[in-house]
Amino acid sequence: MKIGGKIKELRVQKNLTQEELADRAELSKGFISQVERDLTSPSIATLVDILQCLGTNLEEFFSDTSTEQVVFKKTDYFEKYDSELKNNIQWIIPNAQKNMLEPILLTLEPGGSTYPDNPHEGEEFGYVLSGSIILHIGNKTFKAKKGESFYYKAGKNHYITASDKQGASLLWISTPPSF
């Protein structure tokens, strides 16, 4: 069965590059390229991982009808730990890339940060669940601590850091999806 075209179609719909999908699924870009061109077939476990990153599952992928999931459990989350930046991202709505906004749970270790994000259309909102963060937006910095929220238009370079003494966790919502 040829599934590569359907995987590519889902990836393009979610505005993901092959490299972004590969990173989220912890695979190589070359492997994703080969799968999309039907030059190789992923194992069932790998296909499940790819589909989860694309906001779907085996049943929906192979079905002509789709049911919209409304409630998501922790087992539905997709998680990625970045040891270099000392952060952990949980995509708490697996199919959010196809939606107007994308919520994540972000945990920063002491001194941790996010990748700098280039200016893009859209807006970002966050609520600090624990610890404190520094928002870097353009040439300005803003501090936010537990119980505080932030909101900004994403028209400038931006990223978040945690203090070297304590980490932080926050709910971060981006529109359009960009994580």
Backbone bond lengths (Angstrom), bond angles and torsions (degrees), N, CA, C in turn:
res aa  C-N    CA-C-N  psi(-1)  N-CA   C-N-CA  omega(-1)  CA-C   N-CA-C  phi
1 M - - - 1.453 - - 1.519 108.85 -
2 K 1.308 116.25 133.56 1.460 121.35 179.78 1.524 109.10 -92.44
3 I 1.335 115.57 118.36 1.466 120.42 -176.96 1.526 112.09 -118.10
4 G 1.333 116.83 -8.37 1.457 121.40 -174.08 1.517 113.95 -57.85
5 G 1.332 116.66 -45.04 1.466 120.20 -178.85 1.518 112.39 -62.29
6 K 1.323 115.57 -37.73 1.471 119.76 -179.96 1.528 110.40 -69.84
7 I 1.335 117.52 -38.44 1.470 120.87 177.14 1.527 109.42 -64.32
8 K 1.342 116.19 -44.58 1.470 119.52 179.42 1.531 110.53 -61.60
9 E 1.315 116.76 -42.54 1.464 121.10 179.73 1.534 110.73 -59.80
10 L 1.330 117.14 -44.39 1.469 120.82 178.05 1.525 110.74 -63.59
11 R 1.339 116.74 -42.28 1.462 121.03 -179.58 1.524 110.64 -62.42
12 V 1.324 117.30 -44.83 1.464 121.82 -179.96 1.526 110.83 -65.66
13 Q 1.333 117.03 -39.70 1.467 120.68 177.12 1.521 111.55 -59.16
14 K 1.313 116.44 -32.05 1.463 121.46 -177.47 1.523 111.66 -92.46
15 N 1.324 116.35 7.66 1.469 122.55 179.10 1.527 112.54 55.28
16 L 1.321 116.66 40.20 1.454 121.79 177.51 1.523 109.49 -105.76
17 T 1.315 117.06 141.66 1.452 120.93 170.95 1.528 107.67 -81.33
18 Q 1.323 115.63 166.68 1.461 118.78 175.69 1.523 109.84 -60.49
19 E 1.328 116.31 -38.38 1.461 120.40 -179.38 1.528 111.63 -65.13
20 E 1.348 117.41 -40.76 1.462 120.82 178.76 1.527 110.98 -65.01
21 L 1.324 116.69 -42.96 1.464 119.87 177.90 1.522 110.04 -64.19
22 A 1.330 116.60 -43.82 1.462 120.52 179.13 1.522 110.82 -59.94
23 D 1.335 116.76 -42.22 1.466 121.03 -179.88 1.522 110.57 -63.11
24 R 1.320 116.95 -45.65 1.465 120.32 -179.49 1.526 112.03 -65.70
25 A 1.324 116.43 -34.15 1.467 120.23 -178.31 1.531 112.07 -92.28
26 E 1.326 116.31 1.81 1.461 122.61 -179.04 1.532 110.90 56.47
27 L 1.336 114.76 47.43 1.460 122.91 177.03 1.522 108.52 -127.40
28 S 1.309 116.90 176.17 1.462 119.43 177.72 1.528 109.61 -90.91
29 K 1.332 114.81 154.00 1.459 120.31 177.16 1.526 109.94 -61.13
30 G 1.330 116.03 -39.23 1.466 120.53 179.55 1.520 112.27 -61.31
31 F 1.328 116.53 -38.78 1.461 120.01 179.01 1.529 110.25 -65.19
32 I 1.337 116.48 -44.51 1.477 120.33 178.17 1.525 109.44 -59.92
33 S 1.316 117.24 -43.41 1.465 121.39 179.11 1.530 110.72 -59.83
34 Q 1.326 116.95 -44.39 1.461 120.27 179.94 1.524 111.81 -65.85
35 V 1.330 117.20 -38.99 1.465 120.85 178.16 1.524 109.51 -63.36
36 E 1.342 116.73 -46.00 1.463 120.26 -177.93 1.531 112.24 -64.19
37 R 1.322 117.85 -27.23 1.465 121.45 179.04 1.532 111.50 -95.80
38 D 1.348 115.83 8.61 1.465 122.33 179.84 1.527 112.33 57.05
39 L 1.340 116.08 33.35 1.460 120.74 176.16 1.520 111.18 -89.16
40 T 1.342 116.02 -18.82 1.457 121.65 174.64 1.514 108.07 -145.92
41 S 1.305 115.40 159.14 1.469 120.44 178.05 1.522 108.77 -115.73
42 P 1.318 116.82 131.75 1.464 119.09 177.85 1.523 110.67 -75.18
43 S 1.317 116.22 154.93 1.461 119.75 171.40 1.531 107.86 -65.26
44 I 1.298 116.41 166.02 1.473 120.05 178.23 1.530 109.87 -59.59
45 A 1.328 117.23 -43.82 1.471 120.60 -179.15 1.526 110.73 -62.12
46 T 1.329 117.18 -41.73 1.467 120.52 179.47 1.517 110.48 -68.52
47 L 1.322 117.36 -40.26 1.464 120.69 177.11 1.522 110.46 -61.18
48 V 1.326 117.46 -41.72 1.466 121.45 177.54 1.525 109.63 -59.38
49 D 1.340 117.51 -44.12 1.466 121.10 178.67 1.524 111.55 -62.06
50 I 1.336 116.86 -45.98 1.469 120.82 179.70 1.518 110.23 -60.79
51 L 1.325 116.25 -46.92 1.466 120.16 -177.97 1.519 111.60 -64.74
52 Q 1.336 117.55 -37.05 1.462 120.54 177.66 1.525 109.80 -61.52
53 C 1.320 116.85 -41.56 1.468 121.03 178.52 1.525 111.62 -66.17
54 L 1.320 116.18 -24.00 1.460 121.16 178.89 1.524 112.19 -94.53
55 G 1.327 116.29 6.36 1.458 120.39 175.12 1.511 114.67 78.74
56 T 1.310 117.27 26.79 1.454 119.36 178.91 1.534 108.92 -142.67
57 N 1.304 115.98 -174.41 1.467 121.06 179.22 1.524 108.61 -141.24
58 L 1.326 116.19 176.94 1.460 120.28 -176.95 1.525 112.40 -57.97
59 E 1.320 116.26 -44.85 1.466 119.88 -177.84 1.522 111.37 -59.87
60 E 1.341 116.65 -49.22 1.467 120.23 179.86 1.524 111.36 -66.19
61 F 1.321 116.33 -39.39 1.463 120.86 -177.32 1.523 111.74 -61.40
62 F 1.343 116.54 -41.08 1.451 120.46 -177.23 1.529 113.18 -96.05
63 S 1.320 117.04 1.97 1.456 121.56 -179.23 1.520 110.03 -100.70
64 D 1.326 115.18 150.34 1.467 119.85 175.75 1.518 111.33 -83.89
65 T 1.310 116.99 -18.46 1.458 120.56 178.43 1.517 108.69 -113.46
66 S 1.314 116.22 146.38 1.468 118.72 178.90 1.524 109.76 -125.02
67 T 1.319 114.62 143.72 1.446 120.75 175.88 1.518 107.34 -108.95
68 E 1.295 116.25 135.90 1.456 120.83 -177.76 1.525 110.23 -84.97
69 Q 1.309 115.34 122.69 1.464 120.61 178.42 1.527 108.40 -79.85
70 V 1.330 116.86 136.39 1.457 122.32 -178.52 1.525 111.14 -110.01
71 V 1.309 117.63 -41.42 1.462 122.34 -178.72 1.519 108.21 -107.87
72 F 1.334 115.19 134.24 1.458 120.86 -178.36 1.518 109.66 -119.67
73 K 1.317 115.43 136.21 1.463 121.81 179.16 1.524 108.94 -102.27
74 K 1.318 115.52 166.29 1.458 120.35 179.78 1.533 111.26 -56.23
75 T 1.307 117.46 -31.86 1.463 120.51 179.26 1.532 112.05 -68.59
76 D 1.331 117.75 -16.30 1.461 121.91 177.53 1.534 111.88 -84.01
77 Y 1.322 117.17 -17.81 1.459 121.60 -174.86 1.519 110.75 -67.94
78 F 1.313 114.62 149.43 1.457 121.56 171.19 1.521 106.70 -110.73
79 E 1.323 116.55 133.80 1.458 120.53 -172.74 1.524 110.84 -125.70
80 K 1.338 115.90 141.98 1.461 121.19 177.12 1.522 109.12 -138.73
81 Y 1.329 115.77 126.42 1.460 121.41 176.72 1.524 108.74 -104.62
82 D 1.339 116.86 132.69 1.460 122.73 178.04 1.523 108.11 -115.35
83 S 1.329 116.67 103.85 1.468 120.60 -177.04 1.519 112.34 -69.37
84 E 1.318 117.74 -28.23 1.466 121.01 179.36 1.523 111.05 -66.55
85 L 1.324 116.84 -46.47 1.470 121.08 -179.03 1.524 112.44 -91.66
86 K 1.324 116.75 -5.78 1.464 122.58 -179.09 1.526 111.27 57.14
87 N 1.329 115.35 53.61 1.461 119.13 176.77 1.516 110.18 -139.25
88 N 1.314 114.73 158.77 1.452 122.67 177.76 1.525 107.46 -131.45
89 I 1.321 116.34 124.79 1.465 121.40 179.44 1.514 108.39 -111.59
90 Q 1.331 115.84 131.81 1.460 121.73 172.61 1.524 107.44 -117.50
91 W 1.338 115.36 117.95 1.456 119.87 173.17 1.522 105.69 -81.53
92 I 1.323 116.65 106.44 1.462 121.28 -171.46 1.529 113.03 -86.45
93 I 1.314 116.79 -11.50 1.461 122.52 171.74 1.523 105.33 -124.67
94 P 1.340 118.04 96.91 1.460 120.63 -170.72 1.524 115.46 -56.39
95 N 1.303 118.92 -32.06 1.463 119.84 -177.61 1.521 112.42 -99.05
96 A 1.313 117.84 21.21 1.463 121.52 -174.24 1.520 113.48 -64.83
97 Q 1.338 118.66 -22.61 1.457 119.78 -178.94 1.525 112.25 -60.17
98 K 1.326 117.16 -23.58 1.466 119.92 179.28 1.522 112.03 -91.03
99 N 1.316 116.82 -5.29 1.461 121.17 -177.74 1.521 111.08 -95.14
100 M 1.302 116.39 178.29 1.463 121.65 179.08 1.523 112.13 -75.31
101 L 1.333 117.49 -27.65 1.464 120.01 179.28 1.503 110.25 -135.36
102 E 1.339 114.23 157.65 1.454 120.00 -175.82 1.531 109.78 -131.64
103 P 1.325 117.64 108.63 1.461 120.16 177.28 1.521 111.80 -90.19
104 I 1.323 116.00 140.46 1.460 121.07 173.70 1.523 108.78 -134.61
105 L 1.317 115.58 157.94 1.458 121.74 167.18 1.520 105.54 -102.73
106 L 1.316 115.99 123.40 1.460 121.85 -177.72 1.519 108.57 -114.61
107 T 1.328 115.86 127.03 1.457 121.40 175.38 1.522 107.48 -117.15
108 L 1.326 115.53 124.44 1.462 121.89 179.05 1.520 108.79 -110.88
109 E 1.306 117.33 127.37 1.451 121.18 173.55 1.536 107.80 -72.97
110 P 1.333 118.79 165.55 1.460 119.46 175.43 1.535 110.26 -51.78
111 G 1.326 116.17 127.37 1.460 121.78 -177.88 1.511 114.26 78.83
112 G 1.331 118.04 1.33 1.458 121.83 -178.48 1.515 112.33 -74.60
113 S 1.328 116.11 163.99 1.464 120.53 -179.87 1.522 109.77 -153.01
114 T 1.310 114.87 172.94 1.457 121.69 171.16 1.524 107.32 -100.18
115 Y 1.318 116.41 165.78 1.457 119.43 172.56 1.524 108.24 -67.40
116 P 1.319 118.11 142.72 1.470 119.18 173.00 1.522 109.00 -61.31
117 D 1.305 116.06 133.07 1.460 122.04 -179.44 1.521 108.08 -105.93
118 N 1.321 116.29 132.43 1.455 120.85 178.27 1.520 110.39 -71.70
119 P 1.332 116.83 159.80 1.467 119.12 177.11 1.529 110.13 -56.65
120 H 1.315 115.26 141.51 1.464 120.62 176.67 1.516 107.95 -153.24
121 E 1.323 115.15 164.09 1.454 119.44 175.02 1.519 108.10 -67.02
122 G 1.302 116.21 150.25 1.448 119.49 174.66 1.510 112.87 118.60
123 E 1.318 113.72 -174.83 1.455 122.18 -175.01 1.520 108.99 -136.15
124 E 1.341 115.47 158.03 1.452 120.47 179.50 1.525 108.99 -133.94
125 F 1.329 113.82 140.91 1.463 121.32 -179.78 1.521 107.24 -133.26
126 G 1.310 115.93 144.40 1.452 119.24 175.55 1.507 111.70 -147.52
127 Y 1.331 115.65 154.86 1.453 123.25 175.86 1.519 107.16 -132.16
128 V 1.344 116.44 122.52 1.459 121.35 -176.78 1.530 109.14 -81.10
129 L 1.329 115.96 116.85 1.457 121.95 -178.26 1.528 111.99 -84.88
130 S 1.341 116.33 -33.60 1.466 120.60 177.98 1.519 109.07 -157.34
131 G 1.334 115.86 155.46 1.457 120.94 178.64 1.513 112.33 74.02
132 S 1.324 115.66 -157.94 1.461 121.32 178.35 1.522 109.58 -143.74
133 I 1.324 114.93 152.83 1.463 121.15 -177.12 1.517 110.03 -131.19
134 I 1.310 114.25 164.19 1.457 121.44 170.49 1.518 106.39 -122.11
135 L 1.324 115.78 123.16 1.464 121.93 175.75 1.522 107.61 -89.56
136 H 1.295 116.96 131.18 1.460 122.77 176.30 1.525 106.24 -111.72
137 I 1.328 116.25 109.36 1.458 121.56 -178.70 1.523 107.31 -125.30
138 G 1.325 116.05 111.13 1.459 119.55 -173.83 1.517 109.11 60.52
139 N 1.328 117.09 -127.45 1.466 121.98 179.82 1.522 112.48 -96.06
140 K 1.329 118.47 6.80 1.464 121.92 -176.45 1.517 110.90 -109.49
141 T 1.337 115.58 155.07 1.459 121.44 174.66 1.522 109.30 -126.08
142 F 1.318 114.70 147.69 1.454 121.60 179.96 1.518 107.85 -137.01
143 K 1.333 117.08 139.52 1.457 121.29 179.02 1.523 109.36 -102.59
144 A 1.323 115.07 143.39 1.465 121.07 175.14 1.528 107.07 -142.92
145 K 1.332 115.87 139.39 1.464 120.30 -178.92 1.524 109.88 -123.19
146 K 1.324 115.06 177.25 1.457 121.88 -177.85 1.527 110.70 -45.88
147 G 1.326 115.95 131.52 1.456 121.62 178.33 1.516 113.90 87.83
148 E 1.326 117.76 -4.54 1.466 121.02 178.92 1.523 109.30 -105.10
149 S 1.319 115.19 157.84 1.458 120.46 -179.13 1.525 109.57 -125.48
150 F 1.319 115.63 167.53 1.460 120.86 176.08 1.516 109.15 -140.54
151 Y 1.327 114.30 157.56 1.459 121.58 179.83 1.524 107.08 -154.32
152 Y 1.330 116.71 133.10 1.459 119.46 176.36 1.524 109.83 -157.29
153 K 1.335 114.64 158.25 1.457 120.98 172.60 1.519 106.43 -83.54
154 A 1.311 116.74 139.56 1.461 121.78 -169.89 1.531 113.38 -89.07
155 G 1.311 117.64 33.63 1.458 122.84 -176.46 1.517 115.16 -80.46
156 K 1.335 118.47 0.85 1.469 122.28 178.53 1.519 108.44 -130.37
157 N 1.341 117.00 161.68 1.457 120.08 173.69 1.526 108.05 -54.60
158 H 1.324 117.34 141.61 1.457 119.28 -178.08 1.531 110.76 -154.42
159 Y 1.321 114.30 149.70 1.460 121.51 174.45 1.521 108.81 -164.73
160 I 1.330 116.18 171.34 1.464 122.19 -176.32 1.520 108.83 -125.92
161 T 1.338 116.66 140.89 1.459 121.64 172.47 1.525 109.22 -127.99
162 A 1.333 114.80 157.05 1.466 121.57 173.14 1.520 106.89 -108.74
163 S 1.318 116.60 156.52 1.461 119.80 179.20 1.521 110.11 -64.64
164 D 1.338 115.73 160.02 1.466 120.14 178.19 1.525 111.54 -70.44
165 K 1.341 117.70 -20.04 1.465 121.12 -176.06 1.519 113.03 -88.06
166 Q 1.330 116.16 -35.83 1.467 119.08 -178.34 1.520 109.58 -139.15
167 G 1.274 115.84 151.18 1.453 120.55 176.36 1.514 110.09 -86.60
168 A 1.308 115.82 -165.57 1.459 120.70 179.79 1.522 108.83 -157.19
169 S 1.316 115.34 156.21 1.462 120.58 169.89 1.517 107.48 -133.24
170 L 1.320 115.71 144.49 1.453 119.39 -177.20 1.518 110.69 -152.93
171 L 1.307 113.70 155.09 1.451 122.36 170.70 1.527 105.33 -92.97
172 W 1.329 117.70 123.77 1.455 121.08 -175.66 1.523 107.62 -126.32
173 I 1.317 116.78 127.27 1.459 121.80 -177.53 1.513 109.01 -122.90
174 S 1.314 115.15 127.65 1.461 121.73 -177.48 1.521 109.58 -120.64
175 T 1.326 115.29 142.28 1.443 120.81 172.45 1.519 108.48 -136.63
176 P 1.296 120.49 128.51 1.459 125.41 -7.83 1.521 110.65 -70.32
177 P 1.326 118.46 169.01 1.457 120.41 -179.87 1.525 112.35 -53.64
178 S 1.332 116.01 135.20 1.471 118.14 -178.70 1.522 112.57 -142.94
179 F 1.302 119.98 -0.21 1.464 121.21 -176.74 1.510 111.04 -81.72
